[in-house]
Amino acid sequence: MAWIQQVPTDEATGELEKIYTAAKGRSGDVAHIITVMSQRPRVLSTFMRFYVQLMKSETTLPSREKELLATVTSEVNGCFY
């Protein structure tokens, strides 16, 4: 568990609430990495745009392979993905 103070989903307002709602719409829940960055909604928003561009854009690797690489890397590093 992260030691960084996080904004619970039921306490989010403004831009952070929009980010949480979008995350729930994509996966049904708000990923832990998102709540860890919740104290800085503008930074989180920038990160989310970067992540979507990186993982979902058309490249030589399909999105599913990018996700698999991220999952394996997280496992090797002992991180929950």
C-alpha positions as CSV (number, residue, x, y, z in Angstrom):
1,M,0.0,0.0,0.0
2,A,1.3,3.5,-0.9
3,W,2.2,5.9,1.9
4,I,1.1,8.8,-0.2
5,Q,-2.1,10.4,0.9
6,Q,-4.8,9.7,-1.6
7,V,-8.2,11.2,-2.4
8,P,-10.8,8.6,-2.0
9,T,-13.1,8.2,-5.1
10,D,-16.2,9.3,-3.1
11,E,-14.4,12.5,-2.1
12,A,-13.1,13.6,-5.5
13,T,-14.3,16.8,-7.0
14,G,-13.7,18.9,-10.2
15,E,-11.1,17.6,-12.6
16,L,-10.2,14.6,-10.3
17,E,-13.8,13.5,-10.2
18,K,-13.9,13.5,-14.0
19,I,-10.7,11.5,-14.2
20,Y,-12.0,8.9,-11.7
21,T,-15.3,8.7,-13.6
22,A,-13.5,8.1,-16.9
23,A,-11.3,5.4,-15.2
24,K,-14.4,3.7,-13.9
25,G,-15.9,3.8,-17.4
26,R,-12.9,2.2,-18.9
27,S,-12.3,-0.6,-16.4
28,G,-15.1,-0.5,-13.9
29,D,-12.8,0.8,-11.1
30,V,-10.2,3.3,-10.4
31,A,-6.7,1.8,-10.6
32,H,-4.4,2.3,-7.6
33,I,-1.8,4.1,-9.7
34,I,-4.5,6.8,-10.4
35,T,-5.4,7.3,-6.8
36,V,-1.7,7.6,-5.8
37,M,-1.5,10.6,-8.1
38,S,-4.8,12.1,-7.0
39,Q,-3.2,15.0,-5.1
40,R,-2.1,16.5,-8.4
41,P,-5.1,16.2,-10.8
42,R,-3.4,18.3,-13.6
43,V,-0.3,16.0,-13.5
44,L,-2.5,13.0,-13.3
45,S,-4.5,14.2,-16.4
46,T,-1.3,14.7,-18.3
47,F,-0.1,11.2,-17.3
48,M,-3.4,9.7,-18.4
49,R,-3.1,11.3,-21.8
50,F,0.5,10.1,-22.2
51,Y,-0.5,6.6,-21.1
52,V,-3.4,6.3,-23.5
53,Q,-1.2,7.7,-26.4
54,L,1.6,5.2,-25.5
55,M,-0.5,2.1,-24.9
56,K,-3.4,2.6,-27.4
57,S,-1.8,4.2,-30.4
58,E,-1.1,2.2,-33.5
59,T,2.6,1.0,-33.4
60,T,4.4,-2.1,-34.4
61,L,3.2,-3.7,-31.1
62,P,-0.5,-4.3,-30.7
63,S,-2.1,-2.9,-27.5
64,R,-2.5,-6.3,-26.0
65,E,1.2,-7.0,-26.3
66,K,2.1,-3.6,-24.7
67,E,-0.2,-4.5,-21.8
68,L,1.4,-7.9,-21.5
69,L,4.9,-6.3,-21.3
70,A,3.7,-3.9,-18.7
71,T,2.2,-6.7,-16.6
72,V,5.3,-8.9,-16.8
73,T,7.5,-5.9,-16.0
74,S,5.4,-5.0,-13.0
75,E,5.5,-8.7,-11.8
76,V,9.3,-8.8,-12.1
77,N,9.5,-5.5,-10.2
78,G,7.2,-6.8,-7.5
79,C,4.5,-4.2,-8.3
80,F,0.8,-4.7,-8.5
81,Y,-0.3,-3.9,-12.0
